[in-house]
């Protein structure tokens, strides 16, 4: 059981490093587009679903116009959640369980 927990924690740490690689570019894009900051998006996501931010992406809503942050959070229950935040207003657009079928 301890090995499984350690492997799980290592996966989370590696995910943070992947997020950190894209973070400066994402922050630059959000500033240039007049969007809420990455840190604001993380805070809003954690208010909607407490836990640990595993990943964050800035996505163009080409079908409806505008921008969303997609924030993946590992909840206190150990389950992964996707929180979609309007990057212009900070409104939480959707909270859904990220189902892992494998």
N, CA, C and O atoms as a MOPAC input file, in Angstrom:
PM7 MOZYME 1SCF
protein

 N      0.83000 1    -1.19800 1     0.00000 1
 C      0.00000 1     0.00000 1     0.00000 1
 C      0.87300 1     1.26000 1     0.00000 1
 O      0.57200 1     2.23200 1    -0.69200 1
 N      1.95700 1     1.23200 1     0.78400 1
 C      2.84800 1     2.39200 1     0.84300 1
 C      3.49800 1     2.64500 1    -0.51600 1
 O      3.68600 1     3.79400 1    -0.91500 1
 N      3.84300 1     1.55900 1    -1.23100 1
 C      4.45400 1     1.71300 1    -2.55000 1
 C      3.47500 1     2.37800 1    -3.51200 1
 O      3.86400 1     3.24500 1    -4.29500 1
 N      2.21300 1     1.97500 1    -3.45600 1
 C      1.20100 1     2.56100 1    -4.32200 1
 C      1.04100 1     4.05300 1    -4.03800 1
 O      0.93800 1     4.85100 1    -4.96900 1
 N      1.01900 1     4.42900 1    -2.77700 1
 C      0.89900 1     5.83700 1    -2.39300 1
 C      2.11000 1     6.62300 1    -2.88800 1
 O      1.96300 1     7.72900 1    -3.40800 1
 N      3.30400 1     6.05600 1    -2.72700 1
 C      4.52300 1     6.72900 1    -3.17200 1
 C      4.52500 1     6.91500 1    -4.68400 1
 O      4.88500 1     7.98600 1    -5.17300 1
 N      4.12800 1     5.88800 1    -5.42900 1
 C      4.06900 1     5.99800 1    -6.88700 1
 C      3.05800 1     7.06100 1    -7.29200 1
 O      3.31200 1     7.85000 1    -8.20200 1
 N      1.91400 1     7.08400 1    -6.62000 1
 C      0.88700 1     8.08500 1    -6.90700 1
 C      1.41300 1     9.49300 1    -6.65200 1
 O      1.18300 1    10.39600 1    -7.45700 1
 N      2.11000 1     9.68300 1    -5.54900 1
 C      2.65800 1    11.00600 1    -5.21300 1
 C      3.71200 1    11.41700 1    -6.23400 1
 O      3.78100 1    12.59000 1    -6.60100 1
 N      4.53300 1    10.48300 1    -6.70000 1
 C      5.56300 1    10.79900 1    -7.68700 1
 C      4.91500 1    11.24700 1    -8.99200 1
 O      5.40900 1    12.17000 1    -9.64000 1
 N      3.82300 1    10.61200 1    -9.38200 1
 C      3.10700 1    11.01100 1   -10.59000 1
 C      2.58700 1    12.42000 1   -10.47300 1
 O      2.63300 1    13.18000 1   -11.44000 1
 N      2.08900 1    12.78800 1    -9.29600 1
 C      1.59000 1    14.14200 1    -9.07300 1
 C      2.71900 1    15.15200 1    -9.17100 1
 O      2.54200 1    16.21000 1    -9.77600 1
 N      3.87800 1    14.85400 1    -8.59200 1
 C      5.02100 1    15.76600 1    -8.65400 1
 C      5.46000 1    15.94900 1   -10.10200 1
 O      5.76400 1    17.06900 1   -10.51300 1
 N      5.49800 1    14.87700 1   -10.87700 1
 C      5.89200 1    14.99000 1   -12.28000 1
 C      4.88200 1    15.82500 1   -13.05400 1
 O      5.26200 1    16.54300 1   -13.97800 1
 N      3.62000 1    15.74600 1   -12.70200 1
 C      2.60700 1    16.55600 1   -13.37100 1
 C      2.84800 1    18.03300 1   -13.09900 1
 O      2.66800 1    18.86500 1   -13.98900 1
 N      3.25200 1    18.36700 1   -11.88300 1
 C      3.51300 1    19.76500 1   -11.56500 1
 C      4.64300 1    20.30900 1   -12.42800 1
 O      4.57700 1    21.45500 1   -12.87200 1
 N      5.67700 1    19.51200 1   -12.67400 1
 C      6.78200 1    20.00700 1   -13.49100 1
 C      6.32000 1    20.25200 1   -14.92900 1
 O      6.80500 1    21.17900 1   -15.57800 1
 N      5.40200 1    19.44500 1   -15.43300 1
 C      4.88100 1    19.66600 1   -16.78500 1
 C      4.08900 1    20.96700 1   -16.84100 1
 O      4.14400 1    21.69000 1   -17.83700 1
 N      3.36000 1    21.26200 1   -15.78200 1
 C      2.60200 1    22.50800 1   -15.71400 1
 C      3.56500 1    23.69200 1   -15.67200 1
 O      3.34100 1    24.70100 1   -16.34100 1
 N      4.61400 1    23.57200 1   -14.90100 1
 C      5.55900 1    24.67100 1   -14.72600 1
 C      6.25400 1    25.04000 1   -16.03600 1
 O      6.60200 1    26.20300 1   -16.23800 1
 N      6.46100 1    24.06800 1   -16.93000 1
 C      7.12000 1    24.34300 1   -18.20500 1
 C      6.31800 1    25.30900 1   -19.06800 1
 O      6.89900 1    26.17900 1   -19.71700 1
 N      4.99600 1    25.17400 1   -19.08600 1
 C      4.13100 1    26.00300 1   -19.92100 1
 C      3.63500 1    27.25900 1   -19.21100 1
 O      3.05300 1    28.14000 1   -19.84200 1
 N      3.85600 1    27.34100 1   -17.93400 1
 C      3.29400 1    28.42200 1   -17.13500 1
 C      3.71200 1    29.81700 1   -17.59700 1
 O      2.83900 1    30.67500 1   -17.73000 1
 N      4.98800 1    30.09700 1   -17.85000 1
 C      5.35200 1    31.45500 1   -18.29100 1
 C      4.65800 1    31.86600 1   -19.59200 1
 O      4.22100 1    33.00900 1   -19.72600 1
 N      4.55700 1    30.95100 1   -20.53900 1
 C      3.89200 1    31.26000 1   -21.80400 1
 C      2.39800 1    31.52300 1   -21.57700 1
 O      1.82900 1    32.45000 1   -22.15400 1
 N      1.77500 1    30.70100 1   -20.73400 1
 C      0.35600 1    30.87200 1   -20.45100 1
 C      0.10700 1    32.20100 1   -19.73200 1
 O     -0.87200 1    32.88700 1   -20.02500 1
 N      0.97700 1    32.56600 1   -18.80200 1
 C      0.84200 1    33.84400 1   -18.10400 1
 C      0.98100 1    35.00600 1   -19.08300 1
 O      0.23500 1    35.98300 1   -19.00600 1
 N      1.93100 1    34.89800 1   -19.99300 1
 C      2.13500 1    35.94300 1   -20.99600 1
 C      0.90100 1    36.08800 1   -21.87400 1
 O      0.44100 1    37.20300 1   -22.12000 1
 N      0.36000 1    34.96100 1   -22.35200 1
 C     -0.82800 1    34.99900 1   -23.19500 1
 C     -2.00900 1    35.63100 1   -22.45700 1
 O     -2.72800 1    36.45400 1   -23.02200 1
 N     -2.20500 1    35.24700 1   -21.20300 1
 C     -3.34300 1    35.78900 1   -20.45500 1
 C     -3.20200 1    37.29400 1   -20.26500 1
 O     -4.19400 1    38.02000 1   -20.33900 1
 N     -1.98700 1    37.77200 1   -20.02200 1
 C     -1.76300 1    39.21800 1   -19.87000 1
 C     -2.05000 1    39.94500 1   -21.18600 1
 O     -2.70500 1    40.98800 1   -21.19300 1
 N     -1.56000 1    39.39600 1   -22.29100 1
 C     -1.74100 1    40.03500 1   -23.59800 1
 C     -3.20800 1    40.07300 1   -24.02200 1
 O     -3.63100 1    40.99800 1   -24.71500 1
 N     -3.97800 1    39.07700 1   -23.61000 1
 C     -5.38200 1    38.99400 1   -23.99100 1
 C     -6.32000 1    39.66000 1   -22.97900 1
 O     -7.53000 1    39.71700 1   -23.19700 1
 N     -5.76500 1    40.16100 1   -21.88000 1
 C     -6.57900 1    40.81200 1   -20.85300 1
 C     -7.43900 1    39.83500 1   -20.06000 1
 O     -8.55400 1    40.16900 1   -19.65900 1
 N     -6.92200 1    38.62600 1   -19.83300 1
 C     -7.65600 1    37.58900 1   -19.11700 1
 C     -7.25500 1    37.56600 1   -17.64200 1
 O     -6.27600 1    38.19500 1   -17.24200 1
 N     -8.03100 1    36.82600 1   -16.84100 1
 C     -7.62800 1    36.66900 1   -15.44600 1
 C     -6.31800 1    35.88800 1   -15.42500 1
 O     -6.01100 1    35.16000 1   -16.36900 1
 N     -5.55800 1    36.03700 1   -14.36400 1
 C     -4.25700 1    35.38100 1   -14.29100 1
 C     -4.41000 1    33.88600 1   -14.03200 1
 O     -5.46900 1    33.41000 1   -13.62100 1
 N     -3.33500 1    33.17100 1   -14.28000 1
 C     -3.28700 1    31.74100 1   -14.02000 1
 C     -3.53100 1    31.48100 1   -12.53600 1
 O     -4.25600 1    30.55400 1   -12.17600 1
 N     -2.92700 1    32.29900 1   -11.67700 1
 C     -3.10000 1    32.12200 1   -10.22900 1
 C     -4.54700 1    32.35600 1    -9.80700 1
 O     -5.06200 1    31.63900 1    -8.94800 1
 N     -5.21200 1    33.35300 1   -10.40100 1
 C     -6.62200 1    33.59000 1   -10.10800 1
 C     -7.46000 1    32.38500 1   -10.53200 1
 O     -8.35900 1    31.96300 1    -9.80500 1
 N     -7.16500 1    31.83900 1   -11.70200 1
 C     -7.90000 1    30.67500 1   -12.19200 1
 C     -7.72300 1    29.48300 1   -11.25300 1
 O     -8.68400 1    28.76900 1   -10.96800 1
 N     -6.50100 1    29.26700 1   -10.77400 1
 C     -6.25600 1    28.18000 1    -9.82500 1
 C     -7.06300 1    28.37400 1    -8.54600 1
 O     -7.67400 1    27.42900 1    -8.04700 1
 N     -7.06800 1    29.59400 1    -8.01500 1
 C     -7.82000 1    29.87900 1    -6.78500 1
 C     -9.30900 1    29.62900 1    -6.96700 1
 O     -9.96000 1    29.04300 1    -6.10200 1
 N     -9.84100 1    30.07600 1    -8.09400 1
 C    -11.27300 1    29.88500 1    -8.37700 1
 C    -11.58400 1    28.39100 1    -8.47700 1
 O    -12.59700 1    27.92800 1    -7.95300 1
 N    -10.71300 1    27.64500 1    -9.14700 1
 C    -10.92700 1    26.19900 1    -9.30500 1
 C    -10.91600 1    25.50100 1    -7.95000 1
 O    -11.73400 1    24.61700 1    -7.69600 1
 N     -9.99300 1    25.89600 1    -7.08500 1
 C     -9.89500 1    25.25100 1    -5.77200 1
 C    -11.05500 1    25.63500 1    -4.85600 1
 O    -11.38600 1    24.88800 1    -3.93500 1
 N    -11.67200 1    26.78200 1    -5.09600 1
 C    -12.89300 1    27.12300 1    -4.36200 1
 C    -14.04200 1    26.21200 1    -4.80500 1
 O    -14.86400 1    25.78500 1    -3.99400 1
 N    -14.08000 1    25.92700 1    -6.10600 1
 C    -15.13700 1    25.07700 1    -6.65800 1
 C    -14.94800 1    23.61400 1    -6.24700 1
 O    -15.92500 1    22.91200 1    -5.98700 1
 N    -13.69900 1    23.15700 1    -6.18800 1
 C    -13.40700 1    21.76600 1    -5.83400 1
 C    -12.07800 1    21.73600 1    -5.08600 1
 O    -11.02000 1    21.72900 1    -5.71500 1
 N    -12.11600 1    21.71900 1    -3.75000 1
 C    -10.88200 1    21.69800 1    -2.96500 1
 C    -10.00800 1    20.48300 1    -3.29300 1
 O    -10.51200 1    19.38400 1    -3.52600 1
 N     -8.71700 1    20.69900 1    -3.30600 1
 C     -7.76500 1    19.62800 1    -3.58100 1
 C     -6.44000 1    20.20200 1    -4.02400 1
 O     -5.99000 1    21.22700 1    -3.51200 1
 N     -5.81800 1    19.53400 1    -4.98200 1
 C     -4.50200 1    19.93100 1    -5.51000 1
 C     -4.62900 1    20.13100 1    -7.01700 1
 O     -5.17100 1    19.27600 1    -7.71700 1
 N     -4.12800 1    21.25900 1    -7.51500 1
 C     -4.12700 1    21.50100 1    -8.96400 1
 C     -3.08200 1    20.59100 1    -9.59900 1
 O     -1.90300 1    20.63800 1    -9.25100 1
 N     -3.53400 1    19.76800 1   -10.53300 1
 C     -2.65700 1    18.82200 1   -11.21800 1
 C     -2.20100 1    19.36500 1   -12.56500 1
 O     -1.08700 1    19.08300 1   -13.00600 1
 N     -3.06400 1    20.14800 1   -13.22500 1
 C     -2.72900 1    20.68300 1   -14.54500 1
 C     -3.65500 1    21.86200 1   -14.83300 1
 O     -4.76000 1    21.94500 1   -14.29600 1
 N     -3.19500 1    22.75700 1   -15.67600 1
 C     -4.02000 1    23.88500 1   -16.10600 1
 C     -3.67700 1    24.21800 1   -17.55100 1
 O     -2.50700 1    24.24100 1   -17.93400 1
 N     -4.70500 1    24.47300 1   -18.34100 1
 C     -4.52600 1    24.82900 1   -19.74400 1
 C     -5.39900 1    26.02600 1   -20.07200 1
 O     -6.48000 1    26.19200 1   -19.50700 1
 N     -4.92800 1    26.85300 1   -20.98300 1
 C     -5.71300 1    27.97000 1   -21.50600 1
 C     -6.19200 1    27.55300 1   -22.88600 1
 O     -5.38700 1    27.27300 1   -23.77400 1
 N     -7.51300 1    27.51400 1   -23.05900 1
 C     -8.07400 1    27.01700 1   -24.30800 1
 C     -8.95400 1    28.06000 1   -24.97200 1
 O     -9.69300 1    28.78400 1   -24.30500 1
 N     -8.86600 1    28.12800 1   -26.29900 1
 C     -9.69500 1    29.01800 1   -27.09700 1
 C    -11.00900 1    28.31200 1   -27.37900 1
 O    -11.02100 1    27.20600 1   -27.91900 1
 N    -12.12000 1    28.95000 1   -27.01400 1
 C    -13.44300 1    28.39500 1   -27.30200 1
 C    -13.84600 1    28.84600 1   -28.70000 1
 O    -14.67800 1    29.74100 1   -28.85100 1
 N    -13.27100 1    28.24300 1   -29.70000 1
 C    -13.50500 1    28.68300 1   -31.08100 1
 C    -14.96900 1    28.55300 1   -31.49300 1
 O    -15.44700 1    29.33200 1   -32.31700 1
 N    -15.68500 1    27.58000 1   -30.93100 1
 C    -17.08100 1    27.39500 1   -31.29900 1
 C    -17.98200 1    28.48300 1   -30.72900 1
 O    -18.99900 1    28.81000 1   -31.34100 1
 N    -17.64400 1    29.04800 1   -29.59100 1
 C    -18.49900 1    30.06200 1   -28.95600 1
 C    -17.76000 1    31.38100 1   -28.73000 1
 O    -18.35100 1    32.34900 1   -28.25000 1
 N    -16.51100 1    31.42100 1   -29.06500 1
 C    -15.71000 1    32.62000 1   -28.83700 1
 C    -15.26900 1    32.73300 1   -27.39300 1
 O    -15.96800 1    32.28700 1   -26.48400 1
 N    -14.13100 1    33.32000 1   -27.18900 1
 C    -13.62000 1    33.52100 1   -25.84300 1
 C    -12.60800 1    32.46000 1   -25.43100 1
 O    -12.19500 1    31.60900 1   -26.21900 1
 N    -12.23400 1    32.55100 1   -24.17900 1
 C    -11.17800 1    31.69200 1   -23.63800 1
 C    -11.63600 1    31.04000 1   -22.34500 1
 O    -12.39400 1    31.63000 1   -21.57600 1
 N    -11.17100 1    29.82000 1   -22.11300 1
 C    -11.41200 1    29.08600 1   -20.86900 1
 C    -10.09000 1    28.58100 1   -20.31600 1
 O     -9.16800 1    28.24100 1   -21.05800 1
 N    -10.02500 1    28.54400 1   -18.99300 1
 C     -8.98500 1    27.76500 1   -18.33300 1
 C     -9.61000 1    26.41500 1   -18.03300 1
 O    -10.71300 1    26.34600 1   -17.49100 1
 N     -8.91900 1    25.35100 1   -18.37800 1
 C     -9.31900 1    24.01700 1   -17.93400 1
 C     -8.34700 1    23.62700 1   -16.82900 1
 O     -7.14800 1    23.46800 1   -17.06200 1
 N     -8.87900 1    23.47800 1   -15.63600 1
 C     -8.04300 1    23.17400 1   -14.47400 1
 C     -8.37400 1    21.76300 1   -14.00600 1
 O     -9.53000 1    21.45200 1   -13.72000 1
 N     -7.35800 1    20.91400 1   -13.93100 1
 C     -7.54300 1    19.56900 1   -13.41100 1
 C     -7.13900 1    19.57800 1   -11.94400 1
 O     -6.03400 1    19.98400 1   -11.58400 1
 N     -8.06600 1    19.12000 1   -11.11100 1
 C     -7.84800 1    19.10400 1    -9.66700 1
 C     -8.01100 1    17.68000 1    -9.16500 1
 O     -8.95900 1    16.98500 1    -9.53000 1
 N     -7.07900 1    17.25300 1    -8.32700 1
 C     -7.24400 1    15.99300 1    -7.62300 1
 C     -7.90100 1    16.34800 1    -6.29800 1
 O     -7.30000 1    16.99900 1    -5.44300 1
 N     -9.14300 1    15.91000 1    -6.14500 1
 C     -9.93000 1    16.25400 1    -4.97000 1
 C     -9.46300 1    15.52200 1    -3.73300 1
 O     -8.66000 1    14.59200 1    -3.80200 1
 N     -9.98200 1    15.95800 1    -2.60000 1
 C     -9.65200 1    15.31400 1    -1.32600 1
 C    -10.05800 1    13.85200 1    -1.32700 1
 O     -9.53200 1    13.05600 1    -0.55000 1
 N    -11.00200 1    13.49300 1    -2.20800 1
 C    -11.45800 1    12.10500 1    -2.33400 1
 C    -10.53600 1    11.27100 1    -3.22000 1
 O    -10.77700 1    10.07900 1    -3.41000 1
 N     -9.46900 1    11.89100 1    -3.77000 1
 C     -8.52400 1    11.19100 1    -4.62700 1
 C     -8.96000 1    11.10100 1    -6.07900 1
 O     -8.23300 1    10.56100 1    -6.91300 1
 N    -10.13900 1    11.62400 1    -6.38800 1
 C    -10.65600 1    11.57800 1    -7.74800 1
 C    -10.25600 1    12.84600 1    -8.49800 1
 O    -10.07100 1    13.90800 1    -7.90300 1
 N    -10.12600 1    12.71000 1    -9.81900 1
 C     -9.72800 1    13.85400 1   -10.63800 1
 C    -10.96000 1    14.56500 1   -11.18400 1
 O    -11.91100 1    13.93200 1   -11.64200 1
 N    -10.92300 1    15.88100 1   -11.12700 1
 C    -12.02300 1    16.72700 1   -11.56300 1
 C    -11.52200 1    17.74000 1   -12.57600 1
 O    -10.39100 1    18.21600 1   -12.47800 1
 N    -12.36400 1    18.07200 1   -13.55400 1
 C    -12.06700 1    19.12500 1   -14.52100 1
 C    -12.95700 1    20.31000 1   -14.19700 1
 O    -14.17800 1    20.18100 1   -14.11000 1
 N    -12.33100 1    21.47100 1   -14.02000 1
 C    -13.07300 1    22.70100 1   -13.75300 1
 C    -12.78100 1    23.64500 1   -14.91000 1
 O    -11.62700 1    23.96200 1   -15.19800 1
 N    -13.85100 1    24.08900 1   -15.57000 1
 C    -13.72300 1    25.01800 1   -16.69400 1
 C    -14.10500 1    26.40600 1   -16.20600 1
 O    -15.19200 1    26.60700 1   -15.66400 1
 N    -13.20200 1    27.36400 1   -16.40300 1
 C    -13.38100 1    28.72700 1   -15.91600 1
 C    -13.30100 1    29.69000 1   -17.09000 1
 O    -12.36500 1    29.63400 1   -17.88900 1
 N    -14.28600 1    30.57000 1   -17.18800 1
 C    -14.25400 1    31.61600 1   -18.20500 1
 C    -13.04900 1    32.50600 1   -17.89200 1
 O    -12.99800 1    33.14400 1   -16.84100 1
 N    -12.08900 1    32.54300 1   -18.80400 1
 C    -10.83200 1    33.25900 1   -18.55800 1
 C    -11.00100 1    34.77400 1   -18.62200 1
 O    -10.10100 1    35.51600 1   -18.22500 1
 N    -12.13500 1    35.23300 1   -19.11200 1
 C    -12.38600 1    36.67500 1   -19.16600 1
 C    -13.07700 1    37.17400 1   -17.90000 1
 O    -12.76700 1    38.25800 1   -17.40500 1
 N    -14.01800 1    36.38000 1   -17.37700 1
 C    -14.82200 1    36.81900 1   -16.23400 1
 C    -14.49200 1    36.12200 1   -14.92700 1
 O    -14.81500 1    36.64200 1   -13.85900 1
 N    -13.85100 1    34.94800 1   -14.98400 1
 C    -13.57600 1    34.17000 1   -13.78200 1
 C    -14.75000 1    33.29800 1   -13.35300 1
 O    -14.69200 1    32.64700 1   -12.30900 1
 N    -15.81400 1    33.28100 1   -14.15200 1
 C    -16.99000 1    32.46200 1   -13.83400 1
 C    -16.68000 1    30.97800 1   -14.04300 1
 O    -16.08400 1    30.58700 1   -15.04700 1
 N    -17.10300 1    30.15700 1   -13.06400 1
 C    -16.97300 1    28.70900 1   -13.22600 1
 C    -18.05100 1    28.26400 1   -14.20000 1
 O    -19.24400 1    28.41500 1   -13.93600 1
 N    -17.62100 1    27.71500 1   -15.32500 1
 C    -18.57000 1    27.29600 1   -16.37000 1
 C    -19.02000 1    25.85900 1   -16.18100 1
 O    -20.16100 1    25.51600 1   -16.49200 1
 N    -18.12200 1    25.01000 1   -15.66900 1
 C    -18.47000 1    23.59600 1   -15.54300 1
 C    -17.50800 1    22.90800 1   -14.58500 1
 O    -16.31100 1    23.19400 1   -14.57400 1
 N    -18.04700 1    21.99700 1   -13.78200 1
 C    -17.24100 1    21.12700 1   -12.93100 1
 C    -17.67700 1    19.70700 1   -13.26000 1
 O    -18.85600 1    19.37100 1   -13.14500 1
 N    -16.72400 1    18.87500 1   -13.67100 1
 C    -17.10400 1    17.50200 1   -14.02200 1
 C    -16.01300 1    16.52300 1   -13.58000 1
 O    -14.83300 1    16.86400 1   -13.49600 1
 N    -16.44000 1    15.33900 1   -13.31200 1
 C    -15.52600 1    14.27900 1   -12.91300 1
 C    -14.77600 1    13.80100 1   -14.14200 1
 O    -15.37800 1    13.54100 1   -15.18400 1
 N    -13.46700 1    13.68700 1   -14.02000 1
 C    -12.64000 1    13.16300 1   -15.10200 1
 C    -12.56300 1    11.65900 1   -14.90700 1
 O    -11.83100 1    11.17400 1   -14.04500 1
 N    -13.31600 1    10.92700 1   -15.70600 1
 C    -13.39200 1     9.46500 1   -15.56200 1
 C    -12.20000 1     8.81400 1   -16.21500 1
 O    -11.93200 1     9.03700 1   -17.39600 1
 N    -11.49100 1     8.02000 1   -15.46100 1
 C    -10.35400 1     7.25500 1   -15.96700 1
 C    -10.81600 1     5.81400 1   -16.15000 1
 O    -11.00500 1     5.09000 1   -15.17300 1
 N    -10.99400 1     5.40500 1   -17.38300 1
 C    -11.55100 1     4.08600 1   -17.66600 1
 C    -10.49000 1     3.00600 1   -17.72400 1
 O    -10.83200 1     1.84100 1   -17.93300 1
 N     -9.22500 1     3.33500 1   -17.55000 1
 C     -8.17200 1     2.32100 1   -17.66300 1
 C     -7.69900 1     1.88900 1   -16.31100 1
 O     -6.81300 1     1.04000 1   -16.20900 1

